[in-house]
Amino acid sequence: MITFILGAIAMADLIAALFFLRFWKKTRDRFFLFFSAAFMVDMANRALLAFLQVQVENEPLLYLMRLVTFGLILIAILDKNSRKK
């Protein structure tokens, strides 16, 4: 059951990444590109969790991927707020 839920979350991450990628293509705003990349990394993290069937989520690789995900979101927000209009 957990594998099914992780697969569903990975699919939702892919849909969100494609959604933000579509807005990036229209606007060429880096904010959407960073968010798309963040959701792609999160999708890979969930897929690894499902395929490797890790019982404990405290693997360093999984934490590193989450750090990259949240780092990309933070960079997107900081980049958007620091740009001059």
Number of C-alpha atoms within 10 A of each C-alpha: 6 10 15 10 12 19 19 15 16 24 15 14 21 19 16 18 23 18 14 20 20 15 16 18 12 9 11 12 12 16 21 22 20 24 26 26 19 26 24 20 23 24 26 17 20 23 19 17 20 17 11 10 12 12 8 7 11 9 10 9 12 18 13 11 18 16 15 16 21 16 14 21 20 15 14 19 14 12 14 14 11 9 7 6 4
